[in-house]
Amino acid sequence: MVEERVERRLAAILCADVAGYSRLMGADEEGTLAVLKSDRRELIDPLIAQHRGRIFKTTGDGILIEFASVVDAVRCAVVVQQGMTDRNANRPETERILFRIGINLGDVIHDEGDIFGDGVNVAARLQTLAEPGAICVSASVREQVGEKLPISFADMGQHGVKNIARPVRVYRVKKRGEPRVDPPDEAITAPLPLPDRPSIAVLPFANMSGDPEQDYFVDGMVEDIITGLSRIKWLFVIARNSSFAYKGKFPDVRQVGRELGVRYVLEGSVRKAAGRVRITGQLVEAVSGRHIWAERYDRPLDDIFALQDEITLSVVGAIEPSLRRAEIERVRRKRPEHLDAYDLVLRATPLVDTSMPEGASKALPLLERALTLEPDYAAAHGHAALCHEIIFVRGGGRGENRQGAIRHARAALVHGRDDATALAEAGFVISIVEHDRAAAREAFEAAIALSPSLAFAYIMGAIAFGWTGEEERAMEWGERALRLSPFDPWNYGAWSGVFAGNFRQARYADAAHAARKAIQCNPGFSYLHMFLTAALAKLGQIDEAKAAAALVLELQPGFSISKMCSALDPAPTFAEPLTEALQAAGLPE
């Protein structure tokens, strides 16, 4: 008689099944099985192996896995659910696969290739308590995990388990975006006052890779983001040592806002697998919990330091305009009598962004009030210079506006040595109005040296270089700006640079495409329709060119080719083909 080999030991057990499996199979049996096999093959099984799990049993919709480490079990479950969320995002709602997962740490019996015991029974019961897409764990799992993972738990109370004498306390793993802890007692934790300018804390990103050695990459990237944001003159950024005090603690963003005295919090996570890395980030308004911005980056993990630099530039470049828009909305809600110089500049910003004389004329009084309060305010000088440039070039060519543009641009250079945005505005106006190309280039280079991720600096340069005959540089800077800040309100300027480069090189179809993209960003800006007019004329599409020309005159009734050239003094290599095309479309000379 052969003795049976029975082994009893402590193990972490994970049970999972597909919620609504019968409904999915009834609707499309072959399709559901194919999708499940794909999910297992491409996501779930590789993650189980990566986290040192051992599959003991599978059914049509379920799976039973043993892990030597409870931390590995929970980390694997979290990453699986996040991966399924990503995969389900591309599926119709009726075809989404949602797993329910239960995890327990307890005694199991190994017998002839199978496992049994209370440890398995409790895990199976926890699985039934989990909602679709959720993870439930026992108290023993909650205690062992502690704060070793960037997750938190919600207490679901005690629940009975068949054939187990005592009820089991159950915890649910909170999903991304849920408050991680309850807000502290306001009477105990008095919030720090907010500074007089926008403020942000960048929390340590969560390392979801299952590899502690990746912490150096994650932390290094966050440190670079903090440094990049610190270069934005108008932004108050909490120092690294203060924000990294939250590493491993995972507080609610509202708590962070109170404790550090900031209006915004940036948080995120990093997950590395199979030679690729996925980085997610979200910007949250601390007081309300409202999401301002969120993005996900998927990249191959070839050069880890180059990747770190790329993600840092992308995140900082995208956050700056998102923060600015959020601040503009906040200031709009303030009563006029409570506006300070900063608020007045923010109120003027959307009017300046129109790039048309009507908006600029409304913005100037706000900026003049700001400069009365703070005569050395570089941001106000930069905006005022832009307003005078807009009115001079597209509103009549009056000498007083030309002088005003130059005066404020030079003041922005003097008072804005550490303000990249003001330097970029000054460089643009000095190039377009004063025609001092060397000084303009120095201003652009200084702005980018201060803030390499400031898309606005590249946009201003792209427009200026387009008019001064440096079309290749204009296209390069325009494309760089679009990559740094895909949704920037000034991206019509970036597309203008792309237009200039393509138009000069006789790629007229590409030039027309760039002009149309610019118009989508700012349909009320007359010069963008002028660019489209020129490209269509060069393509021989005269009827379409004349229709675009009619929009130029509708938006800017006093437009003429000679006035434009007189104000802007474009390089002959750009002016001559542009003039020829505009004349062919019937625009007044």
KAVEN-V235053 format. One record per backbone hydrogen bond with DSSP energy under -1.0 kcal/mol. NH is the residue of the N-H (numbers start at 0). CO is the residue of the C=O. Records with the same first field share a line. If there is no record, write none. Layout:
BEGIN
NH: CO / CO
END
This chain:
BEGIN
6: 109
8: 107
10: 105
11: 66
12: 103
13: 64
14: 101
15: 62
16: 99
17: 60
18: 97
20: 17
23: 19
24: 20
25: 21
26: 22
27: 23
31: 27
32: 28
33: 29
34: 30
35: 31
36: 32
37: 33
38: 34
39: 35
40: 36
41: 37
42: 38
43: 38
44: 39
46: 42
47: 43
48: 44
49: 45
50: 46
51: 48
52: 47
53: 65
55: 63
56: 63
58: 61
62: 15
63: 56
64: 13
65: 53
66: 11
72: 68
73: 69
74: 70
75: 71
76: 72
77: 73
78: 74
79: 75
80: 76
81: 77
82: 78
83: 79
84: 80
85: 81
86: 82
87: 83
88: 84
89: 86
90: 87
94: 91
95: 92
99: 16
100: 133
101: 14
102: 135
103: 12
105: 10
107: 8
108: 115
109: 6
110: 113
113: 110
115: 108
118: 106
120: 116
121: 117
122: 118
123: 119
124: 120
125: 121
126: 122
127: 123
128: 124
129: 125
132: 98
133: 130
135: 100
136: 170
137: 102
141: 137
142: 138
143: 139
144: 140
145: 141
147: 144
150: 148
153: 171
155: 169
158: 167
163: 160
167: 158
169: 156
170: 136
171: 153
172: 134
173: 151
177: 174
187: 184
188: 184
191: 257
199: 235
200: 263
202: 265
205: 267
207: 269
213: 210
214: 211
217: 213
218: 214
219: 215
220: 216
221: 217
222: 218
223: 219
224: 220
225: 221
226: 222
227: 223
228: 224
229: 225
231: 228
234: 231
235: 197
237: 199
242: 238
243: 239
245: 242
246: 243
248: 245
249: 245
255: 251
256: 252
257: 253
258: 254
259: 255
260: 256
261: 256
263: 198
264: 283
265: 200
266: 281
268: 279
269: 205
270: 277
272: 275
275: 272
276: 298
277: 270
278: 296
279: 268
280: 294
281: 266
282: 292
283: 264
284: 289
285: 262
288: 284
291: 282
292: 282
294: 280
296: 278
298: 276
300: 274
301: 299
306: 302
307: 303
308: 304
309: 305
310: 306
311: 307
312: 308
313: 309
314: 310
315: 311
316: 312
317: 313
318: 314
319: 315
321: 317
322: 318
323: 319
324: 320
325: 321
326: 322
327: 323
328: 324
329: 325
330: 326
331: 327
333: 330
337: 334
338: 335
343: 339
344: 340
345: 341
346: 342
347: 343
348: 344
351: 347
352: 348
354: 351
359: 355
360: 356
361: 357
362: 358
363: 359
366: 362
367: 363
368: 364
369: 365
370: 366
371: 367
372: 368
373: 369
376: 373
380: 376
381: 377
382: 378
383: 379
384: 380
385: 381
386: 382
387: 383
388: 384
389: 385
390: 386
391: 387
392: 388
393: 389
394: 390
396: 391
401: 397
402: 398
403: 399
404: 400
405: 401
406: 402
407: 403
408: 404
409: 405
410: 406
411: 407
412: 408
413: 409
414: 410
415: 411
418: 415
422: 418
423: 419
424: 420
425: 421
426: 422
427: 423
428: 424
429: 425
430: 426
431: 427
432: 428
433: 428
435: 429
436: 434
439: 435
440: 436
441: 437
442: 438
443: 439
444: 440
445: 441
446: 442
447: 443
448: 444
449: 445
450: 446
453: 450
454: 452
457: 453
458: 454
459: 455
460: 456
461: 457
462: 458
463: 459
464: 460
465: 461
466: 462
467: 463
469: 464
473: 469
474: 470
475: 471
476: 472
477: 473
478: 474
479: 475
480: 476
481: 477
482: 478
483: 479
484: 480
487: 484
490: 487
492: 489
494: 490
495: 491
496: 492
497: 493
498: 494
499: 495
500: 496
501: 497
502: 498
503: 499
504: 500
505: 502
506: 501
507: 505
510: 506
511: 507
512: 508
513: 509
514: 510
515: 511
516: 512
517: 513
518: 514
519: 515
520: 516
521: 517
524: 521
529: 525
530: 526
531: 527
532: 528
533: 529
534: 530
535: 531
536: 532
537: 533
538: 534
539: 536
540: 535
541: 539
544: 540
545: 541
546: 542
547: 543
548: 544
549: 545
550: 546
551: 547
552: 548
553: 549
554: 550
555: 551
558: 555
560: 587
563: 559
564: 560
565: 561
566: 562
567: 563
568: 564
570: 466
573: 570
574: 570
575: 571
577: 573
578: 574
579: 575
580: 576
581: 577
582: 578
583: 579
584: 580
585: 582
586: 581
END
